[in-house]
């Protein structure tokens, strides 16, 4: 086989999993239930959040929180403070794509 395949967990329970972490790209899969959140952090690459189901609440830098429904792709620039949570009743599921991979991005930023 030429291609590689990757699997992600199909669940309604909380999950934060790295699917791909190589020199080209990082892809994470996350499921959050009502009231669950990620720790506050800064984006370490160009980040693309792909909302699969539910509604993500996203607060970036000092701006007010925004809510994005399933079917939305959100682009977040490098080095932005992020607060990601599920404030809705429905389960939130999304993928995070970091391109380039944070390790490669840091090399280009230090030049």
MMTF fields as JSON, N, C-alpha, C and O atoms, coordinates in Angstrom:
{
  "mmtfVersion": "1.0.0",
  "mmtfProducer": "UNKNOWN",
  "numBonds": 443,
  "numAtoms": 444,
  "numGroups": 111,
  "numChains": 1,
  "numModels": 1,
  "chainsPerModel": [1],
  "groupsPerChain": [111],
  "chainIdList": ["A"],
  "bondAtomList": [4, 2, 8, 6, 12, 10, 16, 14, 20, 18, 24, 22, 28, 26, 32, 30, 36, 34, 40, 38, 44, 42, 48, 46, 52, 50, 56, 54, 60, 58, 64, 62, 68, 66, 72, 70, 76, 74, 80, 78, 84, 82, 88, 86, 92, 90, 96, 94, 100, 98, 104, 102, 108, 106, 112, 110, 116, 114, 120, 118, 124, 122, 128, 126, 132, 130, 136, 134, 140, 138, 144, 142, 148, 146, 152, 150, 156, 154, 160, 158, 164, 162, 168, 166, 172, 170, 176, 174, 180, 178, 184, 182, 188, 186, 192, 190, 196, 194, 200, 198, 204, 202, 208, 206, 212, 210, 216, 214, 220, 218, 224, 222, 228, 226, 232, 230, 236, 234, 240, 238, 244, 242, 248, 246, 252, 250, 256, 254, 260, 258, 264, 262, 268, 266, 272, 270, 276, 274, 280, 278, 284, 282, 288, 286, 292, 290, 296, 294, 300, 298, 304, 302, 308, 306, 312, 310, 316, 314, 320, 318, 324, 322, 328, 326, 332, 330, 336, 334, 340, 338, 344, 342, 348, 346, 352, 350, 356, 354, 360, 358, 364, 362, 368, 366, 372, 370, 376, 374, 380, 378, 384, 382, 388, 386, 392, 390, 396, 394, 400, 398, 404, 402, 408, 406, 412, 410, 416, 414, 420, 418, 424, 422, 428, 426, 432, 430, 436, 434, 440, 438],
  "bondOrderList": [1, 1, 1, 1, 1, 1, 1, 1, 1, 1, 1, 1, 1, 1, 1, 1, 1, 1, 1, 1, 1, 1, 1, 1, 1, 1, 1, 1, 1, 1, 1, 1, 1, 1, 1, 1, 1, 1, 1, 1, 1, 1, 1, 1, 1, 1, 1, 1, 1, 1, 1, 1, 1, 1, 1, 1, 1, 1, 1, 1, 1, 1, 1, 1, 1, 1, 1, 1, 1, 1, 1, 1, 1, 1, 1, 1, 1, 1, 1, 1, 1, 1, 1, 1, 1, 1, 1, 1, 1, 1, 1, 1, 1, 1, 1, 1, 1, 1, 1, 1, 1, 1, 1, 1, 1, 1, 1, 1, 1, 1],
  "groupList": [{"groupName": "UNK", "atomNameList": ["N", "CA", "C", "O"], "elementList": ["N", "C", "C", "O"], "formalChargeList": [0, 0, 0, 0], "bondAtomList": [1, 0, 2, 1, 3, 2], "bondOrderList": [1, 1, 2], "singleLetterCode": "X", "chemCompType": "L-PEPTIDE LINKING"}],
  "groupTypeList": [0, 0, 0, 0, 0, 0, 0, 0, 0, 0, 0, 0, 0, 0, 0, 0, 0, 0, 0, 0, 0, 0, 0, 0, 0, 0, 0, 0, 0, 0, 0, 0, 0, 0, 0, 0, 0, 0, 0, 0, 0, 0, 0, 0, 0, 0, 0, 0, 0, 0, 0, 0, 0, 0, 0, 0, 0, 0, 0, 0, 0, 0, 0, 0, 0, 0, 0, 0, 0, 0, 0, 0, 0, 0, 0, 0, 0, 0, 0, 0, 0, 0, 0, 0, 0, 0, 0, 0, 0, 0, 0, 0, 0, 0, 0, 0, 0, 0, 0, 0, 0, 0, 0, 0, 0, 0, 0, 0, 0, 0, 0],
  "groupIdList": [1, 2, 3, 4, 5, 6, 7, 8, 9, 10, 11, 12, 13, 14, 15, 16, 17, 18, 19, 20, 21, 22, 23, 24, 25, 26, 27, 28, 29, 30, 31, 32, 33, 34, 35, 36, 37, 38, 39, 40, 41, 42, 43, 44, 45, 46, 47, 48, 49, 50, 51, 52, 53, 54, 55, 56, 57, 58, 59, 60, 61, 62, 63, 64, 65, 66, 67, 68, 69, 70, 71, 72, 73, 74, 75, 76, 77, 78, 79, 80, 81, 82, 83, 84, 85, 86, 87, 88, 89, 90, 91, 92, 93, 94, 95, 96, 97, 98, 99, 100, 101, 102, 103, 104, 105, 106, 107, 108, 109, 110, 111],
  "secStructList": [7, 7, 7, 7, 7, 7, 7, 7, 7, 7, 7, 1, 1, 7, 3, 3, 3, 3, 3, 3, 3, 1, 1, 1, 7, 3, 3, 3, 3, 3, 3, 3, 7, 6, 6, 7, 5, 7, 7, 7, 3, 3, 7, 7, 1, 7, 3, 3, 3, 3, 3, 3, 3, 1, 3, 3, 3, 3, 3, 3, 6, 6, 1, 7, 7, 3, 3, 3, 3, 6, 6, 7, 3, 3, 3, 3, 7, 6, 6, 7, 3, 3, 3, 3, 3, 7, 7, 1, 1, 1, 7, 3, 3, 3, 3, 3, 3, 3, 1, 1, 7, 2, 2, 2, 2, 2, 2, 2, 2, 6, 7],
  "xCoordList": [0.829, 0.0, 0.873, 1.87, 0.501, 1.199, 0.703, 1.481, -0.606, -1.217, -1.066, -0.86, -1.172, -1.257, -2.673, -3.311, -3.151, -4.463, -4.33, -3.422, -5.241, -5.263, -6.69, -7.638, -6.841, -8.162, -8.334, -7.368, -9.577, -9.899, -11.071, -11.846, -11.192, -12.195, -13.569, -13.735, -14.545, -15.941, -16.628, -16.882, -16.934, -17.483, -18.238, -18.084, -19.052, -19.668, -18.955, -19.284, -17.985, -17.216, -16.072, -15.648, -15.578, -14.478, -13.262, -12.869, -12.682, -11.454, -10.619, -11.144, -9.331, -8.361, -7.245, -6.491, -7.148, -6.184, -5.422, -5.976, -4.125, -3.288, -3.449, -3.228, -3.83, -4.002, -2.72, -2.203, -2.217, -0.979, -0.086, -0.539, 1.167, 2.166, 3.462, 4.286, 3.63, 4.866, 5.417, 4.927, 6.415, 7.042, 6.152, 6.4, 5.127, 4.273, 3.082, 2.762, 2.442, 1.177, 0.917, 1.389, 0.174, -0.372, -1.887, -2.467, -2.52, -3.979, -4.419, -4.02, -5.257, -5.813, -7.319, -7.945, -7.892, -9.338, -9.807, -9.183, -10.909, -11.382, -12.892, -13.616, -13.35, -14.77, -14.916, -14.251, -15.801, -16.049, -17.553, -18.343, -17.937, -19.336, -19.59, -18.656, -20.837, -21.223, -20.355, -20.195, -19.8, -18.995, -17.528, -16.739, -17.147, -15.748, -14.983, -15.548, -13.669, -12.843, -11.418, -11.008, -10.673, -9.235, -8.557, -9.126, -7.369, -6.633, -6.314, -6.072, -6.316, -5.919, -4.507, -3.634, -4.281, -2.964, -2.812, -3.768, -1.605, -1.315, -1.148, -0.557, -1.662, -1.505, -0.017, 0.696, 0.433, 1.853, 2.136, 3.21, 1.166, 1.299, 0.088, -0.684, -0.087, -1.363, -2.339, -2.068, -3.453, -4.405, -5.709, -6.228, -6.217, -7.514, -8.375, -8.056, -9.466, -10.409, -11.575, -12.177, -11.886, -12.976, -14.051, -13.86, -15.164, -16.24, -17.112, -17.723, -17.16, -17.891, -19.317, -20.257, -19.472, -20.817, -20.809, -19.77, -21.975, -22.097, -21.727, -21.819, -21.306, -20.974, -19.805, -19.901, -18.7, -17.525, -17.643, -18.064, -17.264, -17.134, -15.65, -14.862, -15.273, -13.871, -13.623, -14.241, -12.714, -12.329, -10.856, -10.014, -10.539, -9.177, -8.67, -9.382, -7.42, -6.792, -7.749, -8.243, -8.015, -8.883, -10.277, -11.05, -10.597, -11.918, -12.972, -12.634, -14.242, -15.303, -15.371, -14.903, -15.953, -16.126, -17.099, -18.064, -16.823, -17.712, -18.095, -17.369, -19.239, -19.756, -19.825, -20.361, -19.275, -19.216, -19.871, -19.495, -20.854, -21.577, -20.849, -19.867, -21.359, -20.86, -20.885, -21.813, -19.858, -19.731, -18.853, -18.667, -18.307, -17.456, -15.989, -15.624, -15.154, -13.698, -13.179, -13.445, -12.441, -11.937, -10.424, -9.754, -9.879, -8.428, -7.936, -8.413, -6.986, -6.42, -4.934, -4.21, -4.468, -3.058, -2.139, -2.59, -0.859, 0.191, 0.234, 0.031, 0.5, 0.789, -0.379, -0.178, -1.589, -2.786, -3.284, -3.381, -3.601, -4.154, -5.535, -6.375, -5.756, -6.991, -7.666, -7.019, -8.988, -9.835, -10.909, -11.695, -10.942, -11.85, -12.732, -12.229, -14.055, -14.956, -16.246, -16.537, -17.01, -18.349, -19.312, -19.372, -20.055, -21.024, -22.454, -23.41, -22.589, -23.904, -24.256, -23.401, -25.527, -25.971, -25.463, -25.171, -25.356, -24.932, -23.437, -22.655, -23.06, -21.647, -20.947, -21.476, -19.753, -18.922, -17.832, -17.151, -17.667, -16.59, -15.911, -16.575, -14.579, -13.838, -12.449, -11.919, -11.876, -10.493, -9.688, -10.19, -8.435, -7.501, -6.372, -5.693, -6.18, -5.116, -4.103, -4.442, -2.854, -1.774, -0.833, -0.187, -0.778, 0.039, 0.789, 0.167, 2.087, 2.881, 2.899, 2.402, 3.474, 3.637, 4.313, 5.203, 3.921, 4.558, 6.083, 6.741, 6.651, 8.113, 8.719, 9.748, 8.109, 8.595, 8.313, 9.124, 7.175, 6.809, 7.786, 8.188, 8.165, 9.114, 10.466, 11.125, 10.884, 12.15, 12.082, 13.046, 10.947, 10.83, 10.714, 11.147, 10.145, 10.003, 11.313, 11.491, 12.244, 13.518, 14.554, 15.634, 14.248, 15.204, 15.267, 16.019],
  "yCoordList": [-1.193, 0.0, 1.256, 1.332, 2.194, 3.472, 4.392, 5.112, 4.356, 5.278, 4.804, 3.621, 5.752, 5.455, 5.784, 6.68, 5.069, 5.382, 5.682, 5.193, 6.485, 6.881, 6.749, 6.988, 6.375, 6.22, 7.216, 7.631, 7.587, 8.41, 7.778, 7.018, 8.101, 7.505, 8.077, 9.293, 7.206, 7.612, 7.445, 6.321, 8.571, 8.513, 9.791, 10.807, 9.734, 10.927, 11.329, 12.355, 10.534, 10.84, 11.787, 11.87, 12.499, 13.43, 12.682, 11.644, 13.228, 12.659, 13.799, 14.719, 13.712, 14.609, 13.698, 13.141, 13.551, 12.6, 13.172, 13.874, 12.85, 13.209, 12.119, 10.94, 12.518, 11.559, 11.492, 10.409, 12.656, 12.727, 13.792, 14.898, 13.464, 14.432, 14.119, 13.338, 14.739, 14.529, 15.882, 16.918, 15.891, 17.139, 18.004, 19.202, 17.418, 18.157, 18.823, 19.982, 18.077, 18.543, 17.851, 16.739, 18.506, 17.879, 17.911, 18.939, 16.783, 16.722, 16.087, 14.974, 16.833, 16.358, 16.236, 16.96, 15.313, 15.088, 15.289, 14.785, 16.027, 16.324, 16.219, 16.598, 15.69, 15.627, 16.208, 15.768, 17.211, 17.841, 17.867, 18.14, 17.582, 17.669, 19.001, 19.761, 19.28, 20.566, 20.891, 20.07, 22.104, 22.577, 22.176, 22.631, 21.345, 20.93, 21.908, 22.539, 22.024, 22.992, 22.484, 21.578, 23.095, 22.868, 23.89, 24.953, 23.6, 24.607, 25.811, 25.658, 26.992, 28.176, 27.974, 27.498, 28.339, 28.155, 29.1, 29.76, 29.16, 29.977, 29.07, 27.995, 29.492, 28.702, 28.619, 29.622, 27.418, 27.203, 26.961, 26.483, 27.295, 27.215, 27.923, 28.539, 27.845, 28.239, 27.119, 25.948, 27.472, 26.477, 26.578, 27.668, 25.426, 25.336, 24.399, 23.22, 24.927, 24.116, 23.776, 24.66, 22.492, 22.019, 21.441, 20.382, 22.137, 21.726, 20.694, 20.982, 19.491, 18.368, 18.272, 18.034, 18.459, 18.462, 19.334, 19.543, 19.833, 20.729, 22.15, 22.547, 22.905, 24.322, 24.641, 24.46, 25.113, 25.452, 26.909, 27.783, 27.15, 28.51, 28.818, 28.116, 29.882, 30.203, 31.658, 32.568, 31.867, 33.212, 33.372, 32.655, 34.311, 34.528, 35.882, 36.883, 35.907, 37.142, 37.81, 37.166, 39.102, 39.838, 40.093, 40.862, 39.457, 39.685, 38.843, 37.858, 39.224, 38.419, 37.025, 36.809, 36.095, 34.731, 34.729, 35.492, 33.85, 33.627, 32.154, 31.31, 31.86, 30.49, 30.085, 30.817, 28.905, 28.438, 27.061, 26.147, 26.901, 25.641, 24.615, 24.926, 23.393, 22.32, 22.786, 23.47, 22.408, 22.81, 24.037, 24.508, 24.563, 25.75, 25.349, 24.453, 26.026, 25.899, 27.259, 28.274, 27.277, 28.512, 28.535, 27.572, 29.612, 29.775, 30.703, 31.831, 30.23, 30.986, 31.192, 30.219, 32.438, 32.692, 32.193, 31.814, 32.205, 31.804, 32.734, 33.942, 32.151, 32.848, 33.697, 34.825, 33.161, 33.824, 33.056, 31.829, 33.799, 33.157, 32.604, 33.291, 31.337, 30.637, 30.057, 29.498, 30.205, 29.502, 28.796, 29.435, 27.473, 26.642, 25.866, 25.22, 25.932, 25.226, 24.83, 25.268, 23.98, 23.615, 24.142, 23.611, 25.17, 25.753, 25.373, 25.921, 24.435, 24.012, 22.632, 21.935, 22.248, 20.933, 19.806, 18.714, 20.063, 19.03, 18.744, 19.621, 17.528, 17.139, 17.918, 18.073, 18.405, 19.125, 18.185, 17.542, 18.106, 17.316, 18.154, 18.76, 18.187, 18.969, 18.404, 17.663, 18.779, 18.448, 19.736, 20.803, 19.624, 20.742, 20.351, 19.347, 21.154, 20.929, 22.05, 23.228, 21.672, 22.649, 22.483, 21.45, 23.549, 23.475, 24.788, 25.849, 24.736, 23.509, 22.969, 23.602, 21.799, 21.206, 22.216, 22.937, 22.296, 23.255, 23.182, 24.216, 21.999, 21.895, 22.572, 23.238, 22.415, 23.066, 24.561, 25.359, 24.942, 26.349, 27.113, 28.228, 26.523, 27.182, 27.397, 28.408, 26.464, 26.624, 27.815, 28.572, 27.99, 29.103, 30.437, 31.462, 30.444, 31.673, 32.143, 33.34, 31.216, 31.578, 32.081, 32.515, 32.031, 32.486, 33.981, 34.525],
  "zCoordList": [0.0, 0.0, 0.0, 0.718, -0.779, -0.826, 0.277, 0.903, 0.505, 1.457, 2.908, 3.178, 3.818, 5.244, 5.682, 5.129, 6.66, 7.207, 8.692, 9.363, 9.183, 10.589, 11.085, 10.337, 12.325, 12.925, 14.058, 14.699, 14.289, 15.441, 16.172, 15.591, 17.453, 18.313, 18.0, 17.902, 17.845, 17.656, 19.0, 19.434, 19.672, 21.013, 21.341, 20.663, 22.383, 22.958, 24.242, 24.837, 24.672, 25.875, 25.533, 24.38, 26.542, 26.316, 25.785, 26.316, 24.734, 24.175, 23.587, 22.959, 23.806, 23.172, 22.685, 23.483, 21.375, 20.85, 19.668, 18.822, 19.636, 18.491, 17.448, 17.725, 16.266, 15.176, 14.346, 14.071, 13.954, 13.172, 13.784, 14.078, 13.972, 14.451, 13.722, 14.198, 12.561, 11.811, 11.374, 11.823, 10.517, 10.104, 9.215, 9.074, 8.62, 7.699, 8.386, 8.121, 9.262, 9.832, 11.163, 11.397, 12.022, 13.226, 13.095, 12.746, 13.375, 13.37, 14.682, 15.023, 15.412, 16.677, 16.536, 15.762, 17.29, 17.317, 18.749, 19.683, 18.934, 20.274, 20.359, 19.439, 21.498, 21.818, 23.219, 24.156, 23.353, 24.646, 24.904, 24.0, 26.135, 26.535, 27.223, 27.479, 27.519, 28.105, 29.32, 30.223, 29.325, 30.441, 30.386, 31.215, 29.439, 29.325, 28.445, 27.551, 28.72, 27.996, 27.904, 28.629, 26.99, 26.914, 27.825, 28.072, 28.324, 29.088, 28.196, 26.999, 28.782, 28.016, 27.499, 28.226, 26.228, 25.627, 24.447, 24.04, 23.902, 22.73, 21.524, 21.631, 20.385, 19.162, 18.811, 18.835, 18.49, 18.205, 16.719, 16.351, 15.881, 14.422, 13.831, 14.565, 12.528, 11.924, 12.28, 12.014, 12.873, 13.363, 12.575, 12.332, 12.188, 11.534, 12.375, 12.523, 12.922, 13.693, 12.777, 12.167, 12.685, 11.834, 12.76, 13.357, 12.87, 13.777, 13.067, 12.038, 13.631, 13.03, 13.57, 12.813, 14.881, 15.473, 16.716, 17.342, 17.059, 18.196, 17.812, 16.65, 18.817, 18.654, 19.553, 20.767, 18.998, 19.788, 20.248, 19.49, 21.501, 22.011, 22.025, 22.658, 21.315, 21.106, 21.481, 20.927, 22.424, 22.83, 22.502, 23.044, 21.614, 21.147, 21.62, 21.543, 22.115, 22.6, 23.575, 24.5, 23.374, 24.292, 23.721, 24.292, 22.606, 22.027, 22.748, 23.405, 22.627, 23.249, 22.627, 21.509, 23.357, 22.854, 21.683, 21.652, 20.72, 19.58, 19.58, 20.105, 18.987, 18.921, 17.453, 16.62, 17.145, 15.756, 15.656, 16.39, 14.749, 14.636, 13.767, 13.093, 13.804, 12.945, 11.497, 11.067, 10.758, 9.374, 9.194, 8.072, 10.296, 10.248, 10.342, 11.103, 9.558, 9.668, 10.119, 9.475, 11.221, 11.815, 11.67, 12.045, 11.134, 10.988, 12.088, 12.217, 12.878, 13.994, 13.716, 13.509, 13.708, 13.428, 14.543, 15.624, 14.254, 15.191, 16.409, 16.289, 17.574, 18.827, 19.332, 19.783, 19.257, 19.762, 20.981, 20.957, 22.056, 23.257, 22.931, 22.35, 23.32, 22.966, 24.194, 25.08, 24.226, 25.188, 24.387, 23.688, 24.489, 23.704, 24.68, 25.6, 24.474, 25.388, 24.681, 23.568, 25.375, 24.94, 25.996, 27.105, 25.659, 26.579, 26.218, 26.766, 25.298, 24.813, 25.372, 25.917, 25.229, 25.686, 24.792, 25.279, 23.486, 22.539, 22.663, 23.029, 22.36, 22.324, 21.221, 20.12, 21.53, 20.568, 20.074, 20.874, 18.76, 18.17, 17.102, 16.261, 17.139, 16.161, 15.955, 16.783, 14.821, 14.503, 14.524, 14.172, 14.939, 14.909, 13.973, 14.186, 12.935, 11.964, 12.134, 12.031, 12.396, 12.538, 11.358, 11.182, 10.548, 9.34, 9.15, 9.095, 9.053, 9.142, 10.563, 11.495, 10.707, 12.025, 12.941, 12.49, 14.219, 15.125, 15.146, 15.257, 15.043, 15.057, 13.823, 13.934, 12.673, 11.456, 11.493, 11.023, 12.046, 12.119, 13.006, 12.672, 14.123, 15.031, 14.344, 14.587, 13.494, 12.771, 11.82, 11.71, 11.127, 10.19, 10.922, 10.395, 12.114, 12.889, 13.482, 13.71, 13.739, 14.384, 13.382, 13.783, 12.099, 11.073, 10.993, 10.185]
}
